[in-house]
Amino acid sequence: MKEGNMSVENKVIWRLQMFFLFAFYAFAAGVFTFLGYAVYRSLTDNDHPVHAIVLAAVISVAFLILTSVMTMVFTVIIKEGQKKNLENGG
């Protein structure tokens, strides 16, 4: 009975980790959408579009790096967790 509970717990933990990863992706998509809208508004209002474009470029690169690092971290955590479960017989 205890083995069945462990597999359910492992599935819940895996789903929670995937939820956090996709929630971060949604947050990053929101940031990119906001930056795109800021550039669009600065272009349509003729309000120094160069500043908005430069800021969007810098922030976009930073978020792409952060997104790739978060993906690598979560991938390693998930793989190590699955490896540990297999070693324990689960």
C-alpha positions in Angstrom: 0.0 0.0 0.0 2.9 2.3 0.8 4.3 1.9 -2.7 1.0 3.0 -4.3 1.0 6.1 -2.2 4.6 6.9 -3.2 3.7 6.7 -6.9 0.7 9.0 -6.4 2.9 11.4 -4.5 5.5 11.3 -7.2 2.9 12.1 -9.9 1.6 15.0 -7.8 5.1 16.4 -7.4 5.9 16.0 -11.1 2.7 17.8 -12.1 3.4 20.6 -9.6 6.9 21.0 -11.1 5.5 21.1 -14.6 2.9 23.6 -13.5 5.6 25.9 -12.1 7.6 25.6 -15.3 4.6 26.5 -17.5 3.5 29.3 -15.1 6.9 30.8 -15.6 6.5 30.5 -19.4 3.2 32.3 -19.1 4.8 35.0 -17.1 7.6 35.4 -19.6 5.1 35.5 -22.5 3.3 38.3 -20.6 6.5 40.2 -20.3 7.2 39.9 -24.0 3.6 40.9 -24.8 3.9 44.0 -22.6 7.2 44.9 -24.3 5.7 44.5 -27.7 2.8 46.7 -26.7 5.1 49.3 -25.3 7.0 49.5 -28.5 3.7 49.6 -30.5 2.4 52.5 -28.3 5.6 54.5 -28.6 5.6 54.1 -32.4 1.9 55.1 -32.7 2.3 58.1 -30.3 5.6 59.2 -31.8 7.0 59.2 -28.3 10.7 58.4 -28.6 10.4 54.9 -30.1 14.1 54.4 -30.0 14.1 54.3 -26.2 11.3 51.7 -26.1 13.0 49.6 -28.7 16.3 49.6 -26.9 14.7 48.8 -23.5 12.6 46.0 -25.1 15.7 44.6 -26.8 17.7 44.5 -23.5 14.8 43.1 -21.4 14.0 40.5 -24.1 17.5 39.2 -24.1 17.6 39.1 -20.3 14.2 37.2 -20.2 15.4 34.7 -22.9 18.4 33.9 -20.8 16.4 33.6 -17.6 13.8 31.4 -19.4 16.5 29.1 -20.7 18.2 28.9 -17.2 14.8 28.1 -15.6 14.1 25.4 -18.2 17.5 23.8 -17.6 17.0 23.9 -13.8 13.5 22.4 -13.9 14.6 19.8 -16.5 17.5 18.7 -14.2 15.3 18.6 -11.1 12.7 16.5 -12.9 15.3 14.1 -14.4 17.0 13.7 -11.0 13.7 13.1 -9.3 12.7 10.4 -11.7 16.1 8.8 -11.5 15.9 8.8 -7.7 12.4 7.2 -7.9 13.7 4.4 -10.2 16.6 3.7 -7.8 14.1 3.4 -4.9 12.0 0.9 -6.8 9.3 3.4 -7.6 
